[in-house]
Amino acid sequence: MFAATELVSFASRLLDAAGMEPAKSAVIAEVLVEADLMGHDTHGLNLLAPYLADIRKGTLKTQGAPRVVADFPAAVTWDGDRLPGTWLVTRAIDLAIPRARQFGTCTVSIRRSHHIACLAAYLKRVTDEGLVILLMTSAPENHSVAPHGARSGAITPNPIAAGWPTRGGPVLIDVSMSITTNGMVGRLAKEGGRLPGKWLVDAEGNATDDPAAVSGTPGGALLPLGGLEYGHKGYALGLLVEAMTQGFCGHGRADPVEGWTGEVFLQVLDPALFSGVDAFTRQTQWVADACHAAVPRPGVERVRLPGEAGLARRARALAEGVRLHPGILPQLEPWARECGVPLPAAAA
């Protein structure tokens, strides 16, 4: 178990040593650790080693600012110039919040960003302000998810995240449009494990739980949300994400591959400039109460809202320490040794 502050400091120092601007290092570290706090351990510090590798390769820039392509001012487009996606999205939220308060909404579209990590890690900073956030990302260099009816990949897991306030806690959603993620498939392949269900398709078109099925030549693919029978739903939503993230920013699969990428669609809305905060939360709280009051099926203790478990896990981790997946620190130990950064000390 590790104190969250210790992990943020450790990640920041590694990034600083790799040449990242310190202000950017701090933001990247905070976003990654926030993911681990909420239990998204494939998209937290698990990403730090590959980020450091991309810095070394020159495909993740360490200095500079995004280029403004358009600013209207409730619709903004940035060229991220291969800068850290975690930093770009955080900056975009900081821009969108005051503009949403002024105009009711602000949308920021970002092209040529590096990977943006865990989408759930950004939501609370917006809902804490009483605002609504919609966040999507795609990775045009990757084609690991099969269209419905196919046995080879064409798109990415394409997560949709959203958060909104109620009169109690917020509702926080972060759902991939594939059944599982590339991060989970990669981890289980390395560990020799299997997925909990037949969430992949092999090169012959058979559903499988073997993560090795996607890495062969020819390889298989991740199935869209809904699987073999109902994957048309996840496939359709995945195409929506492709359009929203790549269409609005004007950059994506039609362009040359530059490396690990995150094309981003971010929208912040202020209920005060629509029906009003009280009217908005009256509705969202009623639905939240109705879901909590629903009779659970056998084996389910109680019905929860999206984000409740993650927020409870976050509060517990802040109080008791963060439990990292066993594979994370071994990936980072060589970087720490090379950079002269001590590994984080376990909490007492």
C-alpha positions in Angstrom: 0.0 0.0 0.0 1.3 3.5 -0.9 0.2 7.0 0.0 -1.2 8.7 -3.0 1.0 11.7 -2.5 4.1 9.4 -2.5 3.0 7.9 -5.8 2.4 11.3 -7.4 5.8 12.6 -6.3 7.5 9.4 -7.6 5.8 9.7 -11.0 6.5 13.4 -11.2 10.2 12.9 -10.5 10.5 10.2 -13.1 8.9 12.4 -15.7 11.1 15.3 -14.7 14.2 13.2 -15.1 13.0 12.1 -18.6 12.9 15.8 -19.7 9.2 16.6 -19.2 8.4 20.2 -18.1 7.8 20.0 -14.4 4.4 21.6 -14.6 3.3 19.0 -17.1 4.9 16.2 -15.0 2.8 17.1 -12.0 -0.5 17.0 -14.0 0.4 13.7 -15.7 1.3 12.1 -12.4 -1.9 13.3 -10.7 -4.1 11.9 -13.5 -2.4 8.5 -13.5 -2.6 8.2 -9.7 -6.3 9.3 -9.8 -7.0 6.3 -12.0 -5.3 4.0 -9.6 -7.3 5.6 -6.7 -10.5 4.7 -8.5 -9.4 1.2 -9.3 -8.7 1.6 -13.0 -5.3 0.0 -12.6 -4.6 -0.8 -16.3 -4.9 3.0 -17.1 -3.1 4.5 -14.1 0.6 4.2 -13.3 0.6 1.1 -15.5 0.9 3.6 -18.3 3.9 5.5 -17.0 6.6 3.1 -18.3 5.3 3.2 -21.9 4.9 7.0 -21.6 8.6 7.3 -20.6 9.5 5.0 -23.5 7.6 7.4 -25.9 9.5 10.4 -24.5 12.7 8.6 -25.2 11.6 7.8 -28.8 10.5 11.4 -29.3 6.9 10.5 -30.0 5.7 12.2 -26.8 6.7 15.8 -26.6 7.9 17.3 -23.3 7.8 21.1 -24.1 5.4 23.5 -25.6 1.7 24.3 -25.9 -1.2 23.3 -28.2 -1.8 25.3 -31.3 -5.2 26.9 -31.5 -6.9 25.9 -34.8 -10.2 27.5 -34.0 -11.8 29.5 -31.2 -15.4 30.7 -31.5 -15.4 30.8 -28.2 -17.8 28.0 -27.2 -16.3 25.7 -29.8 -12.5 25.3 -29.6 -10.1 23.1 -31.6 -6.5 22.5 -30.6 -3.6 20.8 -32.4 -2.0 18.9 -29.5 1.4 18.7 -31.3 2.0 15.3 -29.7 2.0 16.8 -26.2 0.9 14.7 -23.2 -2.8 13.9 -23.5 -3.3 14.0 -19.8 -2.0 17.5 -19.6 -3.9 18.7 -22.7 -7.3 17.4 -21.4 -6.7 18.9 -18.0 -5.9 22.3 -19.7 -9.0 21.9 -21.9 -11.2 21.4 -18.8 -9.7 24.4 -17.2 -10.6 26.4 -20.3 -14.1 24.9 -20.8 -15.4 25.4 -17.2 -15.5 29.3 -17.2 -16.7 29.4 -20.8 -19.5 26.9 -20.0 -20.5 29.2 -17.1 -20.7 32.1 -19.6 -22.2 30.4 -22.7 -23.9 27.3 -21.2 -21.5 25.0 -22.9 -18.0 24.8 -24.3 -16.6 22.1 -26.5 -12.9 21.5 -27.0 -11.8 19.2 -29.8 -8.1 18.1 -29.7 -6.2 16.5 -32.5 -2.7 15.0 -32.4 -2.7 14.5 -28.6 -0.8 11.7 -27.0 -2.7 9.1 -25.1 -5.1 10.6 -22.4 -5.1 7.6 -19.9 -8.2 6.9 -17.8 -11.2 9.1 -18.7 -12.8 8.6 -15.3 -9.9 10.4 -13.7 -11.1 13.7 -15.2 -14.8 13.6 -14.3 -14.9 14.6 -10.6 -13.0 17.8 -11.2 -16.0 18.9 -13.3 -18.9 17.5 -11.3 -17.4 19.0 -8.2 -18.2 22.4 -9.9 -21.8 21.4 -10.4 -21.3 21.0 -14.1 -21.8 18.2 -16.6 -18.9 16.7 -18.7 -18.9 14.5 -21.8 -15.5 13.1 -22.8 -14.6 10.7 -25.6 -11.3 9.5 -27.2 -10.1 7.3 -30.0 -6.6 6.2 -31.2 -6.4 6.3 -35.0 -3.1 4.4 -35.1 -4.8 1.4 -33.5 -7.4 -1.0 -35.1 -7.9 -3.6 -32.4 -11.7 -3.8 -32.3 -13.7 -5.7 -34.9 -16.7 -4.1 -36.5 -19.8 -6.2 -35.8 -19.7 -9.3 -38.0 -16.0 -9.0 -38.8 -13.1 -11.1 -37.6 -10.4 -8.4 -38.0 -10.1 -5.1 -36.3 -10.8 -1.6 -37.7 -11.4 0.8 -34.8 -10.4 1.2 -31.2 -12.2 0.5 -27.8 -13.4 4.2 -28.0 -14.5 4.9 -24.5 -17.3 7.3 -23.7 -17.2 9.0 -20.3 -19.6 11.4 -18.7 -20.3 12.9 -15.3 -23.2 14.9 -13.8 -24.2 16.1 -10.4 -27.2 15.0 -8.4 -28.3 16.4 -5.0 -26.1 13.6 -3.5 -23.0 12.2 -5.1 -22.3 12.5 -8.8 -22.9 9.9 -11.5 -19.6 9.0 -13.2 -19.5 6.9 -16.4 -16.5 5.5 -18.2 -17.4 2.7 -20.6 -15.4 1.3 -23.6 -17.4 0.5 -26.7 -15.5 -2.9 -26.8 -16.2 -5.5 -24.2 -12.7 -5.2 -22.8 -9.7 -3.0 -23.3 -6.3 -3.3 -25.0 -4.7 -2.8 -21.6 -6.4 -5.7 -20.0 -5.8 -8.0 -23.0 -2.1 -7.1 -23.0 -1.7 -7.6 -19.2 -3.4 -11.0 -19.3 -1.4 -12.1 -22.3 1.8 -11.2 -20.5 0.7 -13.1 -17.3 -0.6 -16.1 -19.3 -4.1 -15.5 -18.0 -7.5 -15.8 -19.7 -10.4 -13.3 -19.9 -13.5 -13.8 -17.8 -15.5 -14.4 -20.9 -15.3 -14.9 -24.7 -14.6 -11.2 -25.4 -12.3 -11.6 -28.3 -12.5 -13.1 -31.8 -9.7 -15.2 -33.3 -8.4 -15.0 -36.9 -10.9 -17.6 -37.9 -13.9 -15.7 -36.4 -14.4 -17.8 -33.3 -15.2 -16.1 -30.0 -12.4 -16.8 -27.4 -11.2 -15.8 -24.0 -7.5 -16.3 -25.0 -5.7 -13.0 -25.1 -3.0 -14.6 -27.3 -5.6 -14.8 -30.1 -5.2 -11.2 -31.0 -1.4 -11.1 -31.3 -0.9 -13.8 -33.9 -0.3 -13.3 -37.7 -3.0 -12.9 -38.8 -4.4 -11.9 -35.4 -7.9 -11.6 -34.1 -9.6 -8.7 -32.5 -11.5 -7.4 -29.5 -15.3 -7.8 -29.8 -17.5 -4.7 -29.6 -19.7 -4.2 -26.6 -22.5 -6.7 -26.9 -20.3 -9.5 -28.2 -21.2 -11.8 -31.2 -24.9 -11.5 -30.7 -25.5 -7.8 -29.8 -22.2 -6.2 -30.9 -24.0 -4.0 -33.4 -24.8 -1.8 -30.4 -21.2 -1.3 -29.3 -20.0 -1.1 -32.9 -22.5 1.7 -33.6 -21.5 3.7 -30.6 -17.8 3.1 -31.4 -18.4 4.7 -34.8 -20.1 7.6 -33.1 -16.9 8.1 -31.0 -14.7 7.9 -34.1 -16.8 10.7 -35.7 -16.9 12.9 -32.7 -13.2 12.6 -31.8 -11.7 12.6 -35.3 -14.3 14.4 -37.4 -14.6 17.6 -35.3 -10.8 17.9 -34.9 -10.2 17.1 -38.5 -7.5 14.5 -37.9 -7.6 10.7 -37.6 -7.4 7.5 -39.6 -7.3 9.3 -42.9 -3.9 10.8 -41.9 -0.4 9.3 -41.6 0.3 7.4 -38.4 2.4 9.4 -36.0 2.5 7.1 -33.0 0.4 6.5 -29.9 -2.4 9.0 -30.2 -5.5 10.3 -28.5 -8.0 12.3 -30.6 -10.4 14.0 -28.1 -13.9 15.4 -27.9 -14.6 17.2 -24.6 -17.8 19.1 -23.7 -18.7 20.9 -20.5 -22.2 22.1 -19.8 -23.6 24.3 -17.1 -27.2 23.3 -16.0 -27.6 26.9 -14.7 -27.9 28.2 -18.2 -30.5 25.6 -19.3 -33.3 24.7 -17.0 -31.4 25.8 -13.9 -29.4 23.8 -11.3 -32.3 23.0 -9.1 -34.4 21.7 -12.0 -31.5 19.6 -13.2 -30.7 18.0 -9.9 -34.3 17.5 -9.1 -34.5 15.2 -12.1 -31.1 13.5 -11.7 -31.7 12.8 -8.0 -35.2 11.3 -8.7 -33.6 8.9 -11.2 -30.8 8.1 -8.8 -33.2 7.4 -6.0 -35.3 5.2 -8.2 -32.3 3.1 -9.2 -31.2 2.8 -5.5 -34.7 1.7 -4.6 -34.9 -1.0 -7.4 -35.0 -4.5 -5.9 -31.7 -6.3 -6.4 -31.6 -9.7 -8.0 -30.2 -12.7 -6.0 -26.6 -12.4 -5.2 -26.5 -8.6 -5.5 -26.3 -6.7 -2.2 -27.7 -3.4 -3.6 -28.1 -1.4 -6.7 -25.4 1.2 -7.3 -25.0 4.1 -9.6 -22.1 4.3 -12.0 -19.1 5.8 -10.2 -20.2 4.9 -6.6 -17.8 2.0 -6.3 -14.9 4.0 -7.7 -15.5 7.0 -5.4 -15.7 4.7 -2.4 -12.5 3.0 -3.5 -10.9 6.4 -3.9 -11.9 7.5 -0.4 -10.6 4.3 1.1 -7.3 4.5 -0.8 -6.8 8.1 0.3 -7.3 7.0 3.9 -5.5 3.7 3.9 -3.2 3.7 0.9 -3.2 2.7 -2.8 -2.8 -1.0 -3.6 -0.9 -1.1 -6.9 -1.2 -4.1 -9.3 1.9 -6.3 -8.7 3.2 -5.8 -12.2 3.4 -2.0 -12.1 6.5 -1.3 -10.0 8.6 -4.0 -11.7 8.0 -2.1 -15.0 9.1 1.2 -13.4 12.1 -0.1 -11.4 14.6 0.0 -14.3 13.5 3.6 -15.1 13.8 4.6 -11.5 17.3 3.0 -11.3 18.4 4.8 -14.5 17.0 8.1 -13.4 18.2 7.9 -9.8 14.7 8.2 -8.5 14.0 6.0 -5.4 11.0 3.7 -5.6 8.0 4.9 -3.5 8.1 3.9 0.1 5.2 1.7 1.2 2.8 3.3 3.7 3.3 2.3 7.3 
